[in-house]
């Protein structure tokens, strides 16, 4: 399942980020977000906008094109 398949308010665990660019993976790692991290979808903005996620107490916006490359499993 990919991150864009999840609805606002649901929690998920990141299972794979290998399809994302190395730059995005590195920036997420700087925030402490990697495979195995538990995230919560806070808000999905309309018209193809970013997805706001909460991870480890931080609120982060991820572009929808990058979110489509992040594999997750619902917790």
C-alpha angles and dihedrals in degrees: 000000000000128000094251090061092067123089128230113279096028124120124224141173120231110240105171136014099164094110092060122090116268091243093058091044090052093049092049089049089054087060091047094254114138140131109315095028117135113230136179124211105233101176140352111209118218130248095037094306126150128293117237113218132181117219128167091347095309127113112219133178117220123193112246092237089056092044089057089062096052116093117211141169123218115247 
